[in-house]
């Protein structure tokens, strides 16, 4: 029997056709005039849940998966914590898992081939749309109340010289995908470049030179391309299909363009201490994020793991990756840290203890004993 939820899902599916760009736009866009793959969005389950249980790695498609840890989320889990965590658990249980008994199980699985760690079952694109629609008002209210994340200015000082070195000429076109108000673009615009933002929320922008292009890869995002540089900062850990997103963004690059990716080092300790099942659903190592880029047809130019400020009050371990459409003969593949190495609780313990010895010491010991 077709339920109202199933009908809503089918309606969402039919709305996912990519609009045709204007005639005369560069030929590369013809690759994007296509229907989204049905395998990408149709649930594998036969019940009314839209959650998909993957039997293959979302990155390399290998079918040798191992469950690293099983979590059970209940509405009471958010009590006493921060309000956003409680709200995300409520959204997951009530609107996505539709858990009749108020609880739902989520596993973290690891691919034996590329060491990618991910939550399973997976959220469909429709589930992600529902999550962002539900949490948007909460996030806007939080931003108005607390202002920008701390250390954002320090983060901008760190990234600006690095990003300027990636730009081949003046008047380059830069897309910050998932870039909020586009705060990191302002110094690049000061240097003579053009800055665009795509995000699920149209945040108020202090710099009116930053142009908002809508959510996801919209027609406007496509029409403003190609881009010399695309920023994908702390976004890839949120999406169900990271390879497909990288591939779509790669098609928006100029022939010499680059994508700068930042993700948390989720393969270290984060995956083992999942607070809620809706925010981070991918936990990368250097090995798995490089694998995702290569599966998307991109070539790595740089990869490193560094402790740096993102949105928290303290530095956290992050992977920084630069990829492009052409091979870089200078890139040293032997420098890529393996997933197995970066999963070791002792891997980042020394720098972690200098940041917050009590917190990281506690969870490292807990991980070693589990």
DAFENDA-V527809 format. One record per backbone hydrogen bond with DSSP energy under -0.5 kcal/mol. CO is the residue of the C=O (numbers start at 1). NH is the residue of the N-H. If there is no record, write none. Layout:
# DAFENDA-V527809
CO	NH
CO	NH
This chain:
# DAFENDA-V527809
1	3
3	7
4	8
5	9
6	10
7	11
8	12
9	13
10	14
11	15
12	15
13	16
14	17
22	25
26	29
27	30
28	31
29	32
30	33
32	34
34	18
37	40
37	41
38	41
38	42
51	45
52	54
52	121
52	122
57	61
62	57
63	65
64	112
66	68
66	110
69	108
71	106
73	104
74	77
75	78
76	79
78	81
82	86
83	87
84	88
85	89
86	90
87	91
88	92
89	93
90	94
91	95
91	96
92	96
92	97
92	98
93	99
96	50
98	100
99	102
102	75
104	73
106	71
107	109
107	120
108	68
108	69
109	118
110	66
111	115
116	111
117	283
118	109
120	107
122	52
124	128
125	129
126	130
127	131
128	132
129	133
130	134
131	135
132	136
135	139
136	140
137	141
138	142
139	143
140	144
141	145
142	146
143	147
149	152
151	155
152	156
153	157
154	158
155	159
156	160
157	161
158	162
159	163
160	164
161	165
162	166
163	166
163	167
164	167
172	194
173	228
173	229
174	196
175	177
175	231
176	178
176	179
176	198
179	182
182	185
182	186
183	186
185	188
185	189
186	190
187	191
188	193
189	192
194	174
195	211
196	176
197	213
198	178
198	179
201	203
206	208
207	210
210	212
211	197
214	199
216	218
218	222
219	223
220	224
222	225
227	254
228	258
229	175
230	232
230	260
231	177
232	234
232	262
235	238
236	239
237	281
237	282
241	245
242	246
243	247
244	248
245	249
246	250
247	251
249	252
250	253
252	226
252	227
254	257
257	325
258	230
259	261
259	323
260	232
261	321
262	234
262	235
263	319
264	266
264	284
265	268
266	271
269	272
270	273
271	274
279	281
281	119
282	284
283	117
284	267
285	289
286	290
287	291
288	292
289	293
290	294
291	295
292	296
293	298
294	297
299	324
302	322
304	320
306	308
306	318
308	316
311	150
316	308
317	265
318	306
319	263
319	321
320	304
321	261
322	301
322	302
323	259
324	299
327	329
328	331
331	333
332	335
333	336
337	287
338	342
339	343
340	344
341	344
344	347
346	349
348	352
349	353
350	354
351	355
352	355
352	356
353	357
356	360
357	361
358	362
359	363
360	364
361	365
362	366
363	367
364	368
365	369
366	370
